[in-house]
Amino acid sequence: MLLDQISGPKDLKELNVAQLEELAGEIRQFLIQKLSVTGGHLAPNLGVVELTLAMHFLFHSPDDKFIFDVGHQSYVHKILTGRMEQFDTLRKYKGLCGFVKRSESEHDVWEAGHSSTSLSAAMGMALARDLKGDDNRVVAVIGDGALTGGMALEALNHIGHEKRNMIVILNDNEMSIAPNVGALHHYLGKIRTDRHYQKAKDELQHLLNKIPAIGGKLAKTAERFKDSLKYLLVSGILFEQFGLTYLGPVDGHDIDGLLDILKQADSMPGPVLVHVITVKGKGYSPAEADSHKWHGASPYKIESGQMVKAVGPPMYTKVFGDMLIQLAEQDERVVAVTPAMPGGSGLLDFAEKFPNRMIDVGIAEQHAATLSAALALEGLKPVFAVYSTFLQRAYDQVVHDICRQNLNVVFAIDRAGFVGPDGETHQGVYDISFLRHVPNLVIMMPKDENELRRMMKTAIDYNDGPIAVRYPRINGVGVELDAHPEPLPIGKWEWLREGEGNVILAIGPMIGVAEEAADLMKREGALVGIVNARFIKPLDEEMLLAIAEQGNRIIVLEEGAELGGFGSSVLEFYSRKGLYEVPVRIIGVPDLYVEHGSIEQQREEVGLTAEHVAAELRAMNPRRMKRVTGQA
């Protein structure tokens, strides 16, 4: 096999086009085989096999900088840069990352797990190159979905102004995670289908080349004529108006054509945009037929394409989506807003049932937040469904446009807590810290799927400002669901177990960890109380005062950042009340990025386990624990 002979990009230089095509087929089979076991981003990577081969064949990584937007389409790049043997560990604990990772290879020059960052990074690297007097290439690969992000358009504007040498490869597969929406998507569709423009442009250039010594006024007239032709044949010429030379579109699975157009781009001064048309999931029929389903795949059976899924209670995301339909049936003001994540956020059934009340804005979290503010201002009940990690991108809009105006926006924050294989770029552990200090905002987290339904009812009924419900990327615990969920009293916690001298304040999935820890301590003769602190903001101040008055030692257990998190708010409350002697121990996510692996492994790494909580309880109660264990 040719693939066995590739240990680095230099090995590609010895191959011809026919061999590159053969290698492309081998890489596809390798990916299909390996990801059937590990899971991962299959469809995006099958779509960029030839493109990545052409880049590494023609250019010289790592001297030439390859910047992959998001980075989930970098598997082929990893294979070609010496990491093929590590693919059995893909997205596993301490194994190969599912995104670009600088610590893995010198060929990985930019890390990202969020979209639309590559053009800004490329602009920065091009500027740095020129300031240092270097002459390396800068090549950014960005998808058509990512191009709808406002940051990408800001970068395009700057790139066109600076006129630095760089190549922007637009990987146009007509799909991001969900089908693309918006004017830019439709504009790209026009370019894809307009073959007359490229043919006419080529014929005109051929004609001009036959005229000897074109110069002066005649040359300017010719250029104006070419520009007029562009406007005549292709509406807008958006990229050229941004200041980039546009080349394409070109078939992204034709290696010969890719090499030709990339050579042409490399020979041109200034920024050049190469428009490449690819098929997401190319070479594996189930992935080609449903690239949304196969964007991020769990392990699967290769022959049938059937996903291997764990059995058990429904995921919180599914419970949220079903409850939102129920609420929308009862209240016509309810609308759903998503930044290009209708499937991941559990909204596909909602979109089918209420197509006019489902608003997908594309990869534009900032716009989604402010749009939600305006919907609320006009009397609707917008539910902004967003992953915790992506809500970070709309922070200013949350503060300035929603909370400052005290508008009735519901934040449905999915993937709150650890997310497993997606790792550090996607961990939902920061939202408590960046949300709880914002005035007017209520924040909730359920202990189980039925309480999630009650919180959704609470949020829709709440009319005093913005309210957020955060829930994890895991299955529910299997409790019975109320047919007609009742709302919760705002700011009221729930005693789950009575204790003697020790109380665990836990939120969300940490309730289960707290119960396991309490069971361990009960075997040693110690009764530990457990509180479901379901309202992160406002705190249940009455209960906190009662806990302190009873002389309890407190452990706050949260799957979120310790710095500025829920535990911090408990300490701040006691400080405001002058209760400086209340013993409080916070167990959460310390000041570090937690990498990919299973959620269980991630919790183990930071001490969010029953065993660790029990050890902390023993440390807080040394004398009592010695007595109950029979020590002197």
C-alpha positions, -999 to +999 in steps of 0.1 A: +000+000+000+012+035-008-001+047+026+024+026+044+052+044+026+041+079+038+058+090+070+057+127+063+048+153+036+082+149+019+072+113+008+044+128-013+068+147-035+080+114-050+045+104-063+028+112-095-009+123-099-021+087-106-004+076-074-019+105-054-053+094-066-046+058-055-034+072-021-066+092-018-086+059-020-064+043+006-068+072+030-106+070+027-106+033+035-083+039+064-106+066+079-137+046+074-121+016+091-106+035+120-135+058+128-159+028+128-142+019+161-133+053+177-160+075+162-151+111+151-157+136+124-160+113+094-179+132+068-158+164+069-126+145+065-137+123+037-145+155+018-110+170+020-088+140+011-077+152-023-075+188-012-052+180+017-031+158-005-027+186-031-017+211-004+010+188+011+022+178-024+026+213-037+036+233-006+061+227+022+046+223+057+056+233+084+075+262+068+044+270+048+016+275+073-016+255+069-045+269+090-076+247+093-108+264+103-123+246+133-098+218+128-122+188+128-113+183+091-076+178+099-075+140+101-060+136+066-034+162+076-026+142+107-022+110+086+002+127+062+023+142+090+033+111+107+004+103+131-012+074+112-002+049+139-020+068+166-054+067+151-065+039+173-063+064+201-083+092+183-103+113+208-094+089+236-079+099+269-042+109+264-046+099+228-047+117+194-068+149+195-098+152+172-088+188+163-055+204+154-031+203+184+001+222+184+017+199+210+012+169+187+032+181+157+052+209+142+028+208+113-001+219+135+003+256+136-031+268+148-056+253+172-093+259+171-125+241+180-148+270+171-154+281+136-145+312+116-111+319+132-088+307+104-088+339+083-079+361+113-051+337+122-038+337+086-038+375+084-018+376+116+007+350+103+011+368+070+017+401+088+043+385+111+060+368+081+064+402+063+075+420+094+102+394+099+113+394+063+104+357+057+089+343+025+068+313+035+033+308+023+002+311+044-028+289+034-061+291+052-088+264+047-123+276+056-157+260+050-187+278+034-205+274+067-177+290+087-176+319+062-210+330+075-194+338+109-190+375+115-154+371+125-145+356+091-161+385+073-142+410+095-110+392+086-118+392+049-123+429+050-088+433+066-072+408+042-085+427+012-072+460+027-037+448+035-031+429+002-006+405+018+003+373+000-018+345+011-041+318-002-076+313+012-092+280+002-129+280+004-140+244+010-175+246-003-195+214+005-228+232+010-228+220+045-214+230+079-229+208+106-265+216+095-276+228+061-263+263+056-286+293+056-284+329+045-276+351+016-239+341+014-249+305+010-272+314-019-244+336-034-220+307-034-247+286-050-248+310-079-210+307-084-211+269-083-236+267-111-223+295-133-199+278-157-203+306-183-183+331-163-151+310-161-153+300-197-159+336-209-131+349-187-106+323-200-115+331-236-111+368-231-078+363-214-067+342-243-077+369-268-059+396-249-027+376-247-027+375-285-025+413-288+012+423-287+025+449-263-008+457-247-001+488-225-012+522-213-048+531-220-055+500-240-046+478-210-067+498-186-096+495-211-091+458-213-091+454-175-123+475-172-139+453-199-129+422-179-144+438-147-176+446-166-178+410-178-176+398-142-206+419-132-225+408-163-220+371-158-218+366-120-239+387-096-218+406-070-183+393-074-182+395-036-147+382-030-131+404-056-149+434-041-133+424-008-100+427-025-091+390-031-084+375-065-111+348-070-102+315-087-127+287-093-148+270-087-128+238-090-137+201-084-122+194-050-118+157-058-098+162-090-062+162-079-049+174-113-073+203-113-065+212-077-028+212-084-032+235-114-054+260-096-032+261-065-001+267-086-020+295-103-029+310-069+007+306-057+019+326-086-003+356-080+005+386-058-018+395-029-045+375-014-062+348-036-094+329-028-096+294-043-132+282-044-132+244-041-163+223-044-162+191-023-187+164-013-190+159+024-187+122+032-171+114-002-165+077-008-188+063+019-224+062+007-241+065+041-221+096+049-227+111+014-264+105+018-267+121+053-236+143+060-254+159+089-257+125+108-221+117+098-205+150+107-195+137+141-201+100+142-202+076+171-188+041+164-206+023+135-209-008+115-191-002+082-213-025+060-247-012+071-237+023+084-256+016+116-244+037+145-235+018+177-254+036+204-257+030+241-291+020+254-306+037+283-327+068+292-329+096+266-302+123+265-310+156+282-309+172+247-337+150+236-358+157+267-353+194+261-364+192+225-395+172+233-405+196+262-400+226+240-425+212+215-450+206+243-445+242+255-448+256+220-481+238+216-494+256+247-479+290+240-477+304+205-452+330+216-425+303+219-399+304+191-365+285+189-333+302+179-301+283+169-267+292+155-265+264+130-270+236+155-307+224+151-297+187+152-271+190+180-295+211+201-324+186+197-345+209+176-351+189+144-386+177+155-394+212+166-385+225+132-406+199+115-436+207+136-432+245+138-412+255+107-422+292+110-411+293+146-377+278+141-350+304+134-315+291+123-292+321+118-261+301+107-228+302+125-235+336+141-239+333+179-237+371+184-264+378+159-285+350+175-283+365+209-292+401+198-320+388+175-334+369+205-334+402+224-354+419+198-379+390+196-384+393+233-388+430+231-417+424+206-435+401+230-423+366+218-406+340+240-373+332+223-355+301+234-318+305+224-306+269+222-268+269+223-239+248+235-221+263+265-188+265+246-205+285+218-224+309+241-189+322+250-189+339+216-219+359+224-209+372+258-211+410+249-246+405+235-258+386+266-245+414+288-254+444+267-284+435+246-303+410+267-295+413+304-290+451+305-325+455+289-339+428+312-355+410+283-374+377+285-349+355+267-346+318+276-311+304+273-311+266+268-274+259+275-266+224+262-233+205+268-229+222+302-200+204+321-176+180+305-182+169+270-159+139+266-141+132+232-145+168+219-122+179+247-108+212+258-122+235+231-157+223+238-158+218+276-189+236+290-173+245+323-170+283+320-206+295+316-214+298+353-184+320+359-191+343+330-229+345+335-236+345+372-222+380+378-244+396+351-274+414+366-310+403+360-301+368+350-315+336+366-295+304+362-308+269+368-294+233+364-315+201+369-307+170+389-325+148+364-345+149+332-379+155+349-365+185+367-353+197+333-388+196+320-400+216+351-372+241+346-383+246+310-418+253+322-404+276+348-384+295+321-413+300+297-436+311+325-410+336+339-417+372+328-392+391+349-361+390+326-337+365+311-334+330+325-310+302+317-312+264+321-280+245+316-279+207+311-252+181+303-242+160+273-252+127+289-282+105+293-308+112+319-310+091+351-342+072+341-368+089+363-405+090+355-415+121+336-445+142+347-471+145+320-477+182+330-446+196+347-451+223+373-429+253+375-403+256+403-403+285+429-374+308+418-343+305+440-355+276+461-333+246+467-342+210+477-330+188+506-324+153+493-308+139+524-305+150+560-271+149+576-252+155+608-226+182+606-218+179+569-236+191+538-229+187+501-243+214+479-244+198+444-257+208+410-267+188+380-250+154+375-229+161+406-260+151+426-252+115+417-216+119+428-227+134+461-251+105+467-223+080+461-200+099+484-227+100+511-232+063+508-194+057+513-195+079+544-226+062+558-207+029+559-182+047+582-210+059+604-212+095+591-244+109+578-239+135+551-266+159+540-272+166+503-288+197+488-299+199+452-288+235+447-307+237+414-307+275+413-272+287+408-285+322+408-303+334+428-290+314+458-313+300+484-301+324+510-326+312+536-312+276+533-276+288+533-282+307+566-299+277+582-270+254+571-245+278+587-265+282+619-266+244+624-228+244+623-224+223+592-192+219+572-200+224+535-187+209+503-198+226+471-197+202+442-198+215+406-188+203+372-176+239+363-147+262+368-138+267+405-127+303+398-158+325+399-181+295+399-211+284+420-189+277+450-175+312+448-210+326+451-215+306+483-183+320+498-193+355+487-227+351+503-212+341+537-187+369+534-214+395+528-232+382+559-201+384+580-201+346+585-164+342+580-160+310+600-183+288+579-161+260+566-166+257+528-146+235+505-151+238+467-146+208+444-149+218+408-127+222+377-094+237+387-075+264+367-065+242+337-078+230+304-091+194+306-083+175+274-104+148+255-114+115+269-145+100+284-165+121+308-157+097+336-119+101+329-122+138+329-140+138+362-114+115+376-086+138+365-100+168+385-114+149+415-151+150+407-156+115+421-173+100+451-140+087+464-124+121+463-154+138+479-154+112+507-117+119+512-124+156+515-151+150+540-127+129+561-101+157+559-127+182+571-137+160+600-105+144+613-116+137+649-150+124+641-136+101+613-110+087+637-138+078+662-161+061+637-133+041+621-120+029+655-087+048+655-072+062+687 
